[in-house]
Amino acid sequence: MSQTVETVGSAVRGKAFAPEYQGALGSLSVNSSLTEVLEHGIRELRAAEAAGERREVARCGLAVAEAYRRLGRVEEADRAWKASYRAARDAGDVGAMAWALWSGGTLARQRGALALAYRLLRLAAETGERGGDVVVRGYSLAGLAETGRIQGDYQAVGELHEQLLAEARRRGEARHTVWALEGIAQMHRNTGSYDTALALFEEAAETAERAEDRRGWAWALRGIADVVSVRDGDVERALRLLSEAEVACRDMKLSSALAYNHKMRGNVLYRAGRYEEARDVYARALEEFRAMDEPRGTALSRLGLAKSRARLGRDAAETAAELAELRGTLDRIGLRHARDMVEKAAAELGVGPLPTGGAGVGR
C-alpha cells in the first residue's frame, strides 16, 4: 500500500451526487433522509408498475432497495434489489441490471456473506462495463475493494483503492473520492501509520464538507475521532467529533452509520479506562446491530462489551469462552483483522491462550 496517495489526481470539482437515485428519483439529494427516499421511492415505484414501465420500475426499485439496506431492513432490501434486477432484465436495460447487482452485493457484504458479495459485485462490474456505465463499474470495483479491506486483505486491495481514488479525482466525483480516502486511511490506521491515516481522514472530511456530502463527512469524523483517541489519547476531542457526526446520522436516518458511531464511542471510552460507560455504549450498539442483522458490527460490539465486562470484574473463564466463540464467528465471516483483535484482547486481558474448537454462535 502506497504512502503517497496525496499525489494522485487533481482537486475534486462540484457537489456530491447519488447515482443510485435514478429515473423519477434523480432529483433526490445525497443528503436526503432515508425515510424520505423510501417514501418517495415506493410511491414512484407503484406508479411505474401501474404504467407497465419496466425500466422505471428497475430504477425506482434500486433506490427503494438502497433505502431499505441503509435503514437496516435487510429482508425487504433483499426482495427489492432482486425485483429491480428482474425488471431491468425484462426491459433489456444492462446498466440498471448492473446497479441492481451492485446493491445486492453491497447488501451481501453488510450481512456478512462475503463470498456472495464478491460474486455479485464482480458480476455488477462486468455488467456495468458491458453496458457502458462507468459509474456503476466504479462503484462495483469499489465494493470489491471495500470487501477485501474489511477482510483485512490490504495487500490485495490497497492498489485498487488508490486506482479508484485517482479515477474519482479525474472525473471530479466527490463522493467516491471521499470513500477512497477513507478506505485508504482505515488501512493505514489499522497498520499503525496514524499520522498518514489522520491526514487522509481530515482530507476526506474537508472534501465531503466542500461537496456537501454529509454521509461521507460523518464517516470521516468517526475516523478522525478514532485516530486522535488511539494516537493522542484526546478523549474529549474524539467524543466531540463523534457527537457532531451523530447529528448527521440521525438527521439522515443512517442506522448503520449511527451504530458504528456508537461502537466507536465505546472504543474511545474503553481506551480512556471509562469501562462502565464503555460497557453501556457497546451494549447499545450491539442492540442496534442485532436489529439490523449486521454480523460484523454485532461481533465487534460483542468484543468491546466482553472487554469492558472483563475490566469490571467478570470471571476470566467466562471471558475466555466468549472470546473463543467470537473468534469462531469472525472466522466464519472471514474477517482476518477482527480475528486478530480477539487474540490481542485475550492477551491484553490475561485470559489467553484461548480454547480451541468452540462451536461459536449461528446467525
N, C-alpha and C positions, 0 to 999 in steps of 0.2 A: 504493500500500500504506500503510495507516494506521500511525501511530506510537503509537496509544493503545489497544492491544489489552487492556491491563490493566483497562479499564473495562467489559469485556463480561461480563455474567452474574455468577453467584454462585459460591461455592466448590463444588468437586466433592464429592459425597457417596459413601460406600461404597467397596467394593473393586473392583478391575478384574475384568472377566469376559471370556470369549472366546466371543462369539456364534456363531463358526464351528464350535464344538464342540456338536453338537445331537443330539437323539434319545438313543440309549443312551450317547452320549459327553458328554452335557450336564454330567456331574459333574466333568469334567476341568478343571483349573485353567489360567489363562492362563500360569502358570509351569511347567506340566508339560513335561518334556523331550520333544523332538520324536520321539525313538526310542520313548518310552512311548506317545505319541499314535498313532504309526504302528502299533505292535504291537496296541494296544487297538482301533484303528480297523479294521484288517484283520480281526481276529477278529470284531468285531461286524458288519462288512460281509458276511462269509461267512455268518454266522448269518442275517442278514436276507435274503440271496439264497436261502438254502436254504428259508426260510419263505415266500418269494414276496412279501415286504413291500416293495413298490417305494418307498414314501415313506421308509421307514427305510434302504433302500439308498442313496437320494439323500442323506440326512442324514449317514450314516456315510461315504459316499464323499467328501463335502465335506471332512471332517476329514482323510481319507487324502490327498486332493489337496493340502491346505494343508501337511501334514507333509512330503510329498514335495517341494513347492515350496521350503519353507524349508530343507530339507536339501540343496537344490541338485540334486535328482534330477528334472530338468525333463521328460524324456520320459515318465517314469512319472506325474508331476504332470499332464501334458497329457492322457494317457489317462484319468486318474482324474476330472478335472473334467468331461470330456465324458461319461463314463459316469454321473456324478452328475446331469448335466443331462438325459440320456435317461431315467433312472429317475424324476426329478421330473416330466418331461413325461408319462410313462406314467401316473404317479399323479395327474396334474392338480394338482400342488402348485406354485402360481405362486411362492410365497415361496422354495421350495427351488430352483426354476429360476433365480431372481434371484441366490441365493447362489452357485450353480454358475457363472453368468456372471461374477459378481464375481471368483471365484477364477481363472477363465480370463483375465479382463482383467488381473488383478494379475500372473499368470504372463507374459502377453504383454509387459507393461512390464519385468519382470525380464529377459526375453530380448532386449530392445531393439526389439521390434516395436511401436512407439508408436502407429502408425495403427490396428493391430488392438486395442491396449489401449483407445484412445478408443472404438472401435466397441462392444466387448464391455461396457465399463463404462457407456456410455450406455444400452445395452440393459438392463443389470442395474438401473440406477437407475429406468428406465421400468417394468420388470417388477416391481421391488420396490414402486413406488408403486401399480401396478395391483393387486398382491396385498395391499396394506395393511401391508407390513412396513417400518416407518420406519427400523429399524436397518440393514437391507441397503441401503435407499435412501441413508442417510447414509454408509455405508461406500463405496458406489459413487461418490457425489459426491466423497468424499474421495480416492478413487482417481483420478478425473479431475483433481482439483486437484493431486495429487502428480505426475501425469504431466506436466501443464503446468509445474509448478515445476522438475522435473528438466530439462525442455527449456530452461528459462531464461525462460519467458514469464510473468514476475512480474506484470506489469500486468494480464494476463488472469485470473490465478488468486489474486492477493492478497486480493481482496474475498471470494472463495469460501472461502478458508482461514478468514478471520475470521468469516464467517457460520456455518461448520461448528463453529468454536470456541464461538460463542455458543449454538448448538443443543446441543452436547455438555455445556456447563456447565448449561444449563437442565434437561437430563434427568439430570444427575449422572453422566454416563458418563466415568469417569476415564481409561480407556484412549484414548478418542477425543480427550479434552481434551489429553492428553499429546501425541498425534500432531499435533494442530493447532498447539499451542505450538511444537513442534519444527520444523514446516514454516515457520511464520512467522519463527521465529528464524533458520532457514537462509537465508531470503531477505534478512533484514537483514544477516546475516554476509556474504553474497555481494555486497551493495551497499555494504559498508563501514561500516554502522551497528553497530559492535562492542559498544558499551555496551548498546544495546537487545537485540541478539542474546544477549549473556551473561545479561541479566536474564531473558529468556524461556527460555533453556535451563535456567537454575537453577530457575525456577518449574516447568518440566516435570519436572526431576529430583525436586524436592520432592513434586510431585503424584504422580508414579509411585511414589515410596517410600511415601507415605502409603497409596496404593491397592494396595500390594504387587504392582506391575507391574514385574517385573524386566527384561523386554524393553525397555519404554519407558524405564526408568531407565538401562539400558546405552547406548541410543542418545543419551539426553540427556547422559550423561557424555562421550561422544565429542564432542558439540557443544561442551560447556564446554572440553574439552581443546583443541579447535581454536582457539577464541577466545582463551583465555589464552596460547596459543602465538603466534598471529599478532599479537595486540594488545600483550601484555605481555612476550613473549619468555621466559615462565616455563616452561622446558623440563621441569624436574623435576616440577612440579605436573601438567603435561599428561601426562607419561608415567605418573605415579602414577594419574591418573584413568583412563587407558586400561587400565592393568593391573587396576584394580578392575572395569571393565566387561568385560574379557576373561574374568574368572572367571565372571560371569553367563552370558556367551555360551557358554562351554564346558559349564557345568552344564546348560544347556537345549538344548545341541547346535544353537545358532543359527549355522549355517555361513555364511550371507551376512553377518550382523552381525559375525561374527568376522573375516571377510575385510576388511570395511570398517574395522574397528578396526585391523587390521594396516596397511592402506593409510594411515590417519590417523597411525599411529605413524611411518610413513615420512615423511609430511609434516612432522611435528614435528621429527624428526631432521634432515631436509633444511634446514629453516629455521634450525636451530642450527649448520649447517655441518658436521654429522657425516655426511659423504657416504658413507663406506664402510658405516656402519651402516644408513643410509637405503637404499642400494642393496640390501643383503641383505634388508631387511624388505619393500621393494617387490617383489623377486623372489619372496618367499614369498607375498605377497598375490596376485601375478599367477598363480602356480600354483593357488591356491585358487579364484580367479575362473574360470580356464580349466576347472578340473574341474567347475564348476557351469554352464558355458556362459553366463556372465554378461557380456555385451559391454560394458556401461557400466563396471563395475568393472575389467574386463580393460584397457580403453583408458586409464582413469585410472591404473592401476598401471603400465602401459607408459610413460605420460607421466612419472611420477615416476622410474621406472627410467632412462629416457633422460636426464633432467635430472641425475640422480646420476652417471651414467657420463660425461656431458659434463664435470661438475665434476672428475671423476677423470682427465681427460685424453683422453677419446675424441675421435677425429677429427671436426672440425667439419662436414665434408661428410656424414659418416655420421649425425651427429646431426640435421642439417637434413633429410636424406632421411627419417629415421624420423619426425620431427615432421610433415613434409608428409603422410606416409602416415597418421599418426594423425588429422590434420585431416580427411582424406577419410573415415576411419572414423567420426569423430564427426559429420560432415555427414550421412552415410547414416543414422545412428541418430537424428539430429535434435536433438543436444544443443548448444544455442547457447552456453550459459555455458562448457561444457567446451571448445568450439572456440575461444572467446576465450582460454582458459587456454593453449592451444597457441601462439597468436600471441604472448602475453605471455612464454611460456617461450623462444621463439625470440629475442625482443628481449633478454630477460634474459641469455641465453647468448651473445649476439652472433653468431647464425647466421642471422638474418633478412636480407632478406625470404625467406620460404620459396618453394621452387619450386612451380609450379602444374601441374595436370594429372596428378598422380600417380594411379596405379591403386588404391592402398590395398590392403587385405587383405580377403579374404572371410571369412565366418564358417564 
